[in-house]
């Protein structure tokens, strides 16, 4: 008879389960569970359109994905040489029409939603910007907002050195 490492592990786990008070054998088919199978196959029909066929003893009862809130990836670049700020936000899977952008001098708020995602995020901008100059584009799931910097005014007064 050949030695099998699985036998040793089985013995170790049996001892652990016995010490913890677990039953020696679990019921192989608990009465509250039932066997089921489900799946789908996808092929291309003669007309070139996709054909989806479901198979199995039962279809899933719960939705495959639930709607959830996400915090999108974002990046803020301040380009003082060109006097602009560029905010880039990744929003894959959202329609351009569902995106709403509002801005203040110090932040950009992006809200968007579809049946699977709900986004409402405020992105702080590290420099003062003019929201009236904002230009936004949305391409391939990436929102690109460009704003102009507000010229910083000199502070009131002047520093006086004490001798």
N, C-alpha and C positions, 0 to 999 in steps of 0.2 A: 504494500500500500504506500502510495506516495504522500509526502507531507504537503499540506495545503495551508498557506498562511491565513486564508479566510476562516478555516476552522478555529484557529487560535483567536482571531478577532471575534468570532461568534461566541466563543466561550467567555471572553472578557466582557462583552456586552450583556450576555445572559446574567453574569454575576452582578454587574452594575444595576441592571433592571430589577433583579431580585432584591438587592439591597435597598433600592428606592421604592420598592413596594408595587412595581408594575405587575400586571397579570402575566402569567407565563406565556400565553398565546393570545393574541388579539383576534377578535372575530374577523375573518377574512372579508365578509361583506356585511357591514353594519346595515340594519334595516332602514335607516333614514337616507341612505345613499343608493342611487341607482346608476347602473352603467349607461353610458351614452357615448356617442361619437358624432362628430360634426366636422364638416370641412367644405371646401369649395374647389372647383377646378375652373380654370380660365383658359379658353382657347380662342382662336380666330376663326370666325365663320367663313363660308364661301364668299360672302359679300364683303369681307375684309373688316367687319365689325367684331368687337369682342363678344364672346358668349360666356356667361358665368353660370355655372350649374352648382347648386348646393347639394350635398349628400350627407347621409348620416341618419341616426335614429331620432335626433332632436336638434332643433336649432337653438342657439344661445339665447337666453332670456334677457340678459343684461346688455346694454349697449357696449360695443367694443371699446369705445373711448368716451370718457366723460369730459365735459367742459371744465377747464381749470384756468387759474390765473397764472400768467407767466411774467417774469421780469426779463425783458429782452436785453440782449447784449448791445451796449452802446459805447461810442467813443467820441470824445470832444477834442478837436484840434484848434488851437488858437494860433493864427498866422498874423503876427503883428506887422510883418513886412508888407503884406497885402491888405492889412486892416480888415480881416475877415475871421469869422469863427465858423467851423464846419462841424456839424453834429451828424454822426452816422449811427443808425439804429437798424439792427437786424430784425425783420418782421416777416419771416417766411410763412407762406400759406395764407396770407391775408389779401383781400381785394383792396385795390387802391381807393375805391369809393368808401370803404369802411374806416379809413384812417382819418383822424381829426388831430390837428396840431394847433396848440395855442402857445403863445410865448410872452415872457416878461423880459425885463432887462437882465435878469440873473438866471433864468431857467426856461426850459422847453417842456411842455406837457404833451405826451403822445397817448391817445386813446384809440383803440381799435378792437373789433371783435368779429368773430364768426361762430359757427356752431360748435367749434372745438376749443377756441381760445378766447380769452378776455384779457385785454392789456390796458392798463391805466398806470402810466409811469411818468414821473417828473425827473428830468435830467438837469442837474445843476450845470451852469456854464460858469467857468472860472473868471470870466471877464464880463464887463457890461456891454450888452449888445442892444441894437435897435430892432425890436421885433417887426416894425413896419417894413424893414428892408429884406425880410426873410423870403427865400426862394427854396422850394422843396421839390425833389424828384423822387419817384419810387420805381425801381427797376429790379427785377429778379429777387424780390424779397428784401431789398435793402433800401431804406429811407435815407435820403441825403438832404440835410437842411443846411443852407448857407446863410449867415447873417453878417451884417457889417458891425464893426466895433464902434462904440460911442467914444469920441475923443474924451479923454479924462481931463477934467478941469483942474487947474492948479489949486491946491488947498488955500483956504482963506488965511491971509497973514503971511508973515515971513519969520523964519527962525532968527533969533538974535543971540549971539554968542556973549556969554558973561565973562569978563576979564577978572 
